[in-house]
Amino acid sequence: MKEGSVEPMLAQAAESVPGPAALRAGVAYEQKLDGHRALLFTSTGAGGRVLVQTRRGALVQDRWQDLVAAAEQQLPHGLVLDGELLVWDANAGRLSFEALQRRAAAGLAARWPAYSVAFGVLQIDGQELLQRPHAERRAPSWGSCSPTTP
């Protein structure tokens, strides 16, 4: 899978949580986090680079160098994750979209480290999983990738 060939899934607003029948039929829902949707591509082999692609297709790994370094250390080659880039505001004790925007604009990685929460695995070991059911592509065992834990 090449960067730019797929877009992250985007949230859709709903008035209420689906009922049990919808859930049994395969409808899935997740909490909306205050972050930037992005795809994270690990290199396909030694010496390659981790890429971070925004929902509009821009490559922004230069703005998320701490996250890239963590992904290089913690994730296998040939992996593509669909997820969200987040910033935890330790003073407020919560996720902060404002801190995320400030960090991205001013390069404040030391003050506000990045976190990536994966919602789905789109490729593993170079094998695309897009044709597999959503439940199989979910990433509960992958969790998140971060330089430190809040």
N, C-alpha and C positions, 0 to 999 in steps of 0.2 A: 504494500500500500504506500503510495507516494503522497507527501504533503500536498494539499490542495485538491486531492481527489475525493475527499469526503468532508462533510461539515459536522460540527458537534450537534447533538440533539438539543433543542431549545425547550424551555419550560412553556407550558400552556396554562393559563389561569383557569381555575375551576371554582365553582361556587361551593362545592362540598366534596368530601372524600367519597369515592365510589362505594356502593354497598357491597355486601358479600357476594352477590351473584356476579357482579362485574369483575370482582377480584378473582373469583373462581374461573371466569372466562379468559383471564389473562391480562386484564387491565392493570397497569402498574402506576404507582405514584411515588413521588419523592418530595422531600422538603425543598423549598426554594432557598438557596443560600445566597448571601450578598457577595457575589464575586464575579469574575469574568469567565464565561464558558470558553474552553480551549481544548485542543487536542494536543497530546504529548506523544512524540515519536521518539523512541530510543533508536540508537544506531543499529544497523543490521550486522555490524561486525566491529572488531577492535579498531580503534582509531577514528570511528565515526562520531558524529555529533548528535546530541539530543536537540530536537526541534520542538518549539512551542508555537502552535498555530491558533490564531484567534478565530472566532466564529465568522469573521469576514475574510479569512484566508491570509491575513498578514502573519509573517514570521516574527516573533517577538522574544525569542530566547535571550537576546542581549539584555532585556529588561528584567529577566528572571534568573540571573546567573546562579543564585543560591539554590533555587529549585532545580536547575539544570544539573548542578554539581551533585545534589542529592539523588537525582534520578540516575545519573551515571554510576553512582556507587551502589544504589539499592535495587535497580530494576534490570531485568534481563534484556538482551539484544532482541531486536525484531518485534518490539511491543508497541502497540498504539492504544492509548487510553483516551476515552472521552470523559471529560470532567470539568472541574471548576477551579480556578485559581483564587485563593483566599488570603486575607490578612487578618490575623488575630490581634486585637488591641488589648494588651495585657492590663493596661490601666483601667479600661472600661469592662474587662472581663467578657468580651464578646467579639464576634466577627465585625469588621468595620469596612464598609464599602468606601467611606471617605478616606480612610487610611490607605486602602488599595489604590484609589485614584491618585492620592498624593505620592505614594511610593512609585507608581508607574510614571508619573510626570516628572518627579524630582530625583529619582534614583535613591530612594531612602531605604534600601534593603537592610542595612544594619539596624535601623530603628524598627522596621516592620518586616520581619522575615515572611517569606511566601510559603504557602501550603497548597497542595493540590489534592483534591478529593476526586477519586475516580468513580464515575457512575457506570461505566461499561468498558469492557475490553473489546476493541475492534479488530485487533490482530495480536497473535502471540506466536513466537518462534517463526515469524514471517508468514504465518497462515492466517488469511482473512477470515473473520468470523461474522461478517455482516449478514450472511444468509441464515445464520443460526437464530433461533428464537431469542427474544430479549432476555428472558430469564437465564439463558445460558451465557449471555454476554455480560451480565451484571458482575460487579467486581467486589463482592463483600470480603473475599480473602485478600484482595490487594489493598483495600483500605485507602491509605493515603501515603504520600511521599513528602517528607519534610526534613529540613536540616536539623530541627530540634522539635521537641514536643511541647505544646503550650501547657 
